[in-house]
């Protein structure tokens, strides 16, 4: 099978899963309640959520630049930020093509002559460091939420101990498989925690926009767990995966899922609007060979 055919097949499978998951979720909920919840959303809180989301992406770009420096690649923070937003655009709007990370590797290898293997290592570790912080917060929120009762009498303790072990395990894995980044482990993890804290702030703003005051810990737990699930290459932009997580997660604690599904739609809207910002830099970033800062 040719690479081009494989990419097309992968895209078709993603689209099929996304459409199927959305159809299933919408069939399981009262869409009238969903629309009513969406209509009463407060724009001020939504715009604040958009701001916090983009601050998280700026922090993510800064973290990635630390990784680039570790492999001998020096980019100005402005150029790196533009490239990051272009990557977001490619990830969301061209999911069956080269993808955001692939485009970064192609462009930086072409302009900076950095080995693809080194670039791949930096981009992969960027994802893994972000996932580490995401798991840490998810486990802490899980520990504080009503979901611990599903793990039996020691559910909370298990979640808390696992959260404590996340960073030591991450350090051991870094020293074993990503030696080039060991010296920057602490700042990288610090930026990872900042990124996810800003994402949580964005989620809180969206919850406020929808007037959701109860079960916020449970909503945030589901938000982070759905973010972990969205990392899997199953759907386009995580659409469908998040909605399924909220559908079953809220039903598990006896809460109606409509508001949670509406929240996931709003978060995707924030992601969509933010990713569109990368379109402004696509042509410029492709033609510009940034000088060494």
RAWO-V268331 format. One record per pair of residues at least 4 apart in sequence whose C-alpha atoms are under 8 Angstrom apart, sorted by sequence separation. I is the first residue (numbers start at 1). J is the second residue. D is the distance in Angstrom with one decimal. If there is no record, write none. Layout:
{{I/J/D} {I/J/D}}
This chain:
{{1/5/6.5} {2/6/6.2} {3/7/6.2} {4/8/6.3} {5/9/6.1} {6/10/6.1} {7/11/6.2} {8/12/6.2} {9/13/6.2} {10/14/6.2} {11/15/6.1} {12/16/6.0} {13/17/6.1} {14/18/6.1} {15/19/6.0} {16/20/5.9} {17/21/5.9} {18/22/6.2} {19/23/6.1} {20/24/6.1} {21/25/6.2} {22/26/6.0} {23/27/6.1} {24/28/6.4} {25/29/6.5} {26/30/7.5} {30/34/6.6} {31/35/6.2} {32/36/6.2} {33/37/6.0} {34/38/6.2} {35/39/6.0} {36/40/6.4} {37/41/6.6} {42/46/6.5} {43/47/6.1} {44/48/6.4} {45/49/6.1} {46/50/6.2} {47/51/6.2} {48/52/6.3} {49/53/6.1} {50/54/6.3} {51/55/6.2} {52/56/6.2} {53/57/6.5} {54/58/6.3} {55/59/6.3} {56/60/6.1} {57/61/6.1} {58/62/6.3} {59/63/6.3} {60/64/6.2} {61/65/6.2} {62/66/6.6} {63/67/6.7} {64/68/6.3} {65/69/6.2} {66/70/6.4} {67/71/6.8} {68/72/6.5} {69/73/5.0} {75/79/6.5} {76/80/6.1} {77/81/6.0} {78/82/6.3} {79/83/6.2} {80/84/6.0} {81/85/6.3} {82/86/6.3} {83/87/6.2} {84/88/6.4} {85/89/6.3} {86/90/6.3} {87/91/6.1} {88/92/6.3} {89/93/5.8} {90/94/4.9} {91/95/5.3} {94/98/7.6} {95/99/6.0} {98/102/5.4} {99/103/6.1} {100/104/6.3} {101/105/6.3} {102/106/6.2} {103/107/6.1} {104/108/5.9} {105/109/5.8} {106/110/6.1} {107/111/6.1} {108/112/5.2} {109/113/4.6} {110/114/8.0} {114/118/7.1} {115/119/6.4} {116/120/5.9} {117/121/6.2} {118/122/6.3} {119/123/6.2} {120/124/5.9} {121/125/6.1} {122/126/6.1} {123/127/6.5} {124/128/6.3} {125/129/5.9} {126/130/6.2} {127/131/6.2} {128/132/6.2} {129/133/6.6} {130/134/6.2} {131/135/6.1} {132/136/6.3} {133/137/6.4} {134/138/6.1} {135/139/6.0} {136/140/6.3} {137/141/6.1} {138/142/6.0} {139/143/6.0} {140/144/6.5} {141/145/6.0} {142/146/7.6} {143/147/7.7} {144/148/7.7} {147/151/7.8} {148/152/7.3} {149/153/6.8} {151/155/4.3} {154/158/6.2} {155/159/6.3} {156/160/6.2} {157/161/6.0} {158/162/6.1} {159/163/6.2} {160/164/6.3} {161/165/6.3} {162/166/6.3} {163/167/8.0} {164/168/7.9} {165/169/6.1} {166/170/6.1} {167/171/6.1} {168/172/6.3} {169/173/6.2} {170/174/6.0} {171/175/6.1} {172/176/6.2} {173/177/5.9} {174/178/4.7} {175/179/5.0} {178/182/7.0} {181/185/6.2} {184/188/6.0} {185/189/6.1} {186/190/6.0} {187/191/6.1} {188/192/6.1} {189/193/6.2} {190/194/6.3} {191/195/6.1} {192/196/6.4} {193/197/6.0} {194/198/6.2} {195/199/6.4} {196/200/6.1} {197/201/6.2} {198/202/6.2} {199/203/6.2} {200/204/6.2} {201/205/6.3} {202/206/6.4} {203/207/6.2} {204/208/6.2} {205/209/6.1} {206/210/6.4} {207/211/6.3} {208/212/5.8} {212/216/7.4} {215/219/6.3} {216/220/6.1} {217/221/6.0} {218/222/6.2} {219/223/6.0} {220/224/6.2} {221/225/6.1} {222/226/5.8} {223/227/6.2} {224/228/6.4} {225/229/6.3} {226/230/5.9} {227/231/6.6} {228/232/7.7} {230/234/7.6} {234/238/7.5} {235/239/6.1} {238/242/6.3} {239/243/7.0} {240/244/6.1} {241/245/6.3} {242/246/6.3} {243/247/6.0} {244/248/6.3} {245/249/5.7} {246/250/5.7} {247/251/6.3} {248/252/6.0} {249/253/7.1} {250/254/6.4} {251/255/5.4} {257/261/6.2} {258/262/6.2} {259/263/6.1} {260/264/6.3} {261/265/6.3} {262/266/6.3} {263/267/6.3} {264/268/6.3} {265/269/6.2} {266/270/6.3} {267/271/6.3} {268/272/6.0} {269/273/6.2} {270/274/6.1} {271/275/6.0} {272/276/6.3} {273/277/7.0} {274/278/7.8} {275/279/7.8} {276/280/7.8} {277/281/7.8} {278/282/6.5} {281/285/5.7} {282/286/6.3} {283/287/6.4} {284/288/6.0} {285/289/7.8} {1/6/6.5} {26/31/6.7} {41/46/7.7} {68/73/5.0} {69/74/5.5} {75/80/6.1} {89/94/7.6} {90/95/6.8} {94/99/6.5} {98/103/6.1} {108/113/6.8} {109/114/4.9} {114/119/7.0} {142/147/6.2} {143/148/6.1} {150/155/7.1} {151/156/7.7} {173/178/7.3} {174/179/6.1} {207/212/5.2} {208/213/7.2} {230/235/7.7} {235/240/6.8} {250/255/5.0} {251/256/6.4} {68/74/6.7} {108/114/6.6} {109/115/6.3} {142/148/6.4} {149/155/6.3} {207/213/7.5} {235/241/7.1} {250/256/6.4} {251/257/6.4} {68/75/7.9} {109/116/6.3} {148/155/4.9} {149/156/7.8} {174/181/7.0} {175/182/5.8} {230/237/7.5} {231/238/7.3} {234/241/7.9} {250/257/5.5} {90/98/7.8} {91/99/5.0} {148/156/5.2} {174/182/6.1} {230/238/4.5} {65/74/7.8} {90/99/5.3} {91/100/4.9} {207/216/7.9} {229/238/7.9} {230/239/7.9} {248/257/7.7} {65/75/7.1} {90/100/4.9} {106/116/7.9} {109/119/8.0} {247/257/5.1} {250/260/7.4} {89/100/7.2} {105/116/6.3} {148/159/7.9} {171/182/7.5} {174/185/7.9} {227/238/7.9} {230/241/6.0} {246/257/6.5} {247/258/7.8} {65/77/7.3} {87/99/7.1} {88/100/6.0} {143/155/7.7} {144/156/7.5} {229/241/6.7} {230/242/6.8} {87/100/3.7} {90/103/8.0} {143/156/4.8} {229/242/7.6} {247/260/7.1} {86/100/7.1} {87/101/6.3} {105/119/6.0} {142/156/7.7} {143/157/7.4} {171/185/7.2} {246/260/5.5} {247/261/6.7} {62/77/6.9} {65/80/6.9} {105/120/7.0} {226/241/6.8} {227/242/7.2} {246/261/6.1} {61/77/7.9} {87/103/7.0} {143/159/5.6} {204/220/7.8} {226/242/5.0} {87/104/6.9} {142/159/6.9} {143/160/6.1} {203/220/7.2} {243/260/7.7} {62/80/8.0} {243/261/5.3} {246/264/7.8} {61/80/6.7} {62/81/7.7} {140/159/7.0} {223/242/7.6} {226/245/5.8} {242/261/8.0} {61/81/5.6} {139/159/5.5} {140/160/6.3} {200/220/7.2} {203/223/7.7} {225/245/7.8} {226/246/7.8} {83/104/7.2} {139/160/6.6} {243/264/6.1} {101/123/6.9} {242/264/6.2} {243/265/7.8} {58/81/6.7} {61/84/6.1} {139/162/7.3} {140/163/6.5} {222/245/6.7} {223/246/7.9} {139/163/5.6} {222/246/6.3} {137/163/7.8} {136/163/5.1} {222/249/6.6} {135/163/7.4} {136/164/7.8} {239/268/7.3} {136/166/6.4} {135/166/7.6} {237/268/7.9} {132/166/6.8} {132/167/7.2} {132/170/7.1} {73/112/7.6} {73/114/7.3} {219/260/7.3} {71/118/6.5} {212/259/7.9} {71/119/7.8} {210/259/7.8} {68/119/7.6} {71/122/7.6} {125/178/7.6} {210/263/7.6} {68/122/6.5} {67/122/5.6} {67/123/8.0} {133/189/7.0} {207/263/6.9} {121/178/7.6} {132/189/8.0} {206/263/6.8} {64/122/7.6} {64/123/7.4} {67/126/7.4} {129/188/7.2} {130/189/7.8} {133/192/5.5} {134/193/7.7} {137/196/7.8} {129/189/6.4} {132/192/7.8} {133/193/5.3} {206/266/7.2} {206/267/7.5} {64/126/6.1} {130/192/5.2} {134/196/6.2} {63/126/7.5} {129/192/6.4} {130/193/7.9} {133/196/6.7} {203/267/7.5} {130/195/7.8} {130/196/7.8} {147/218/7.4} {145/217/5.7} {146/218/7.0} {144/217/7.3} {145/218/5.7} {142/217/8.0} {141/217/6.4} {142/218/7.5} {145/221/7.6} {141/218/7.7} {141/220/7.3} {142/221/5.8} {141/221/5.5} {138/221/5.7} {11/95/6.8} {11/96/4.8} {10/96/6.9} {138/224/5.5} {137/224/7.6} {138/225/6.4} {8/96/6.3} {7/96/5.8} {135/224/7.7} {7/97/6.9} {134/224/6.6} {135/225/8.0} {134/227/8.0} {135/228/7.5} {134/228/7.3} {131/228/7.1} {147/253/7.6} {146/253/7.7} {71/180/7.1} {70/180/6.5} {70/181/6.4} {67/181/7.0} {70/184/7.9} {66/184/7.7} {66/188/7.4} {63/188/6.0} {63/191/5.9} {62/191/7.9} {63/192/7.3} {60/191/7.3} {59/191/6.6} {60/192/7.3} {59/194/7.2} {60/195/6.1} {59/195/5.8} {56/194/7.5} {57/195/7.2} {56/195/4.7} {55/195/8.0} {56/196/7.1} {95/236/6.5} {56/198/5.2} {55/198/6.9} {56/199/6.1} {92/236/6.9} {53/198/6.5} {92/237/5.6} {52/198/5.7} {53/199/5.7} {91/237/7.4} {52/199/6.7} {52/201/6.4} {53/202/5.5} {52/202/5.0} {51/202/7.6} {49/201/7.2} {50/202/6.8} {49/202/4.1} {48/202/7.3} {49/203/6.7} {49/204/7.6} {49/205/5.0} {48/205/6.5} {49/206/5.9} {46/205/6.5} {45/205/5.3} {46/206/5.7} {45/206/6.3} {45/208/6.5} {46/209/5.9} {45/209/4.9} {44/209/7.5} {43/209/6.9} {42/209/4.7} {41/209/5.0} {42/210/6.8} {41/210/4.8} {40/210/6.7} {41/211/7.4} {38/210/7.2} {37/210/6.5} {111/289/5.9} {107/286/7.2} {111/290/8.0} {92/272/7.5} {92/275/7.1} {89/275/4.8} {88/275/5.2} {89/276/6.0} {89/277/7.5} {86/275/7.7} {89/278/5.2} {85/275/6.4} {88/278/6.7} {89/279/6.5} {86/277/7.8} {87/278/7.3} {85/277/6.6} {86/278/4.2} {85/278/4.4} {86/279/6.5} {84/278/7.9} {83/278/7.9} {86/281/6.4} {82/278/7.0} {85/281/7.9} {86/282/5.9} {83/281/7.7} {82/281/6.3} {83/285/6.8} {82/285/7.4} {79/290/7.5} {75/290/7.8} {18/234/7.8} {76/292/7.8} {17/234/6.8} {18/235/5.1} {22/239/7.8} {53/270/7.6} {75/292/6.6} {76/293/5.7} {17/235/6.0} {18/236/6.5} {22/240/5.3} {25/243/6.8} {53/271/7.9} {74/292/6.5} {75/293/6.3} {14/233/7.7} {21/240/4.9} {25/244/6.4} {74/293/6.8} {14/234/5.6} {15/235/6.5} {20/240/8.0} {21/241/7.2} {50/270/5.7} {54/274/6.8} {13/234/7.9} {14/235/4.5} {15/236/6.6} {18/239/6.1} {19/240/7.4} {22/243/7.3} {49/270/7.7} {14/236/6.1} {18/240/5.1} {21/243/7.9} {25/247/6.9} {37/259/6.6} {17/240/7.6} {18/241/7.8} {21/244/7.0} {34/258/5.3} {38/262/6.4} {50/274/7.6} {33/258/6.4} {34/259/6.4} {37/262/7.0} {33/259/7.9} {31/258/7.5} {34/261/7.6} {29/257/7.0} {30/258/6.8} {34/262/6.0} {29/258/6.1}}
